[in-house]
Amino acid sequence: MGQFIGVDIHRKFLQVCVMDAEGVVSEELRLEMDEPKAIEQFFSRFAEGTPVVVEATCGWMWLADLLESVQDGPDRRARVGGPAAHQLPA
């Protein structure tokens, strides 16, 4: 697996960290909740199957729905299995 995306959900923003399998951080950024297109564009940059790990919290399903909507075609679907099991579509 090439990259992993960690997401910490706050009320007004997402704090995001991208790292490789060795734990080397390649990107850290804050995505504002009032800019949904920017959030969608960020996640659409990554390869299919890229794991997205979300903190254990109540309010994560909207993010799962967004990841499901980031599609290149009809076969691109996210796997919803809980906050720690979500992946970008494979």
C-alpha positions, -999 to 999 in steps of 0.1 A, spaced: 0 0 0 15 33 -10 -2 60 11 -26 63 40 -48 93 49 -56 101 85 -85 124 93 -94 142 125 -129 156 123 -136 190 140 -168 211 140 -154 236 115 -126 218 98 -108 185 90 -72 180 100 -57 157 74 -23 138 74 -10 118 44 18 93 51 35 63 35 38 28 48 70 37 67 52 65 85 68 94 66 44 123 64 42 138 30 14 163 36 -5 178 65 -33 203 60 -65 217 73 -97 216 52 -124 240 61 -159 225 65 -175 255 47 -155 245 15 -170 211 6 -156 213 -30 -121 216 -16 -126 186 6 -139 166 -24 -111 177 -46 -85 168 -20 -98 132 -17 -102 128 -54 -64 132 -59 -56 98 -44 -54 64 -61 -83 40 -58 -80 19 -27 -61 44 -7 -70 38 30 -87 66 48 -86 63 86 -110 85 106 -109 90 143 -135 71 163 -162 96 166 -199 100 160 -203 123 130 -182 105 104 -209 91 81 -210 123 60 -173 118 52 -180 82 42 -208 94 19 -185 120 4 -158 94 -2 -184 72 -19 -193 101 -42 -157 106 -53 -159 84 -84 -142 81 -118 -168 57 -130 -196 33 -119 -171 8 -105 -155 33 -81 -172 28 -47 -159 32 -12 -161 4 13 -180 14 44 -171 -6 74 -167 20 102 -145 49 108 -112 30 109 -121 7 79 -129 32 52 -110 32 20 -111 52 -12 -128 31 -38 -108 1 -53 
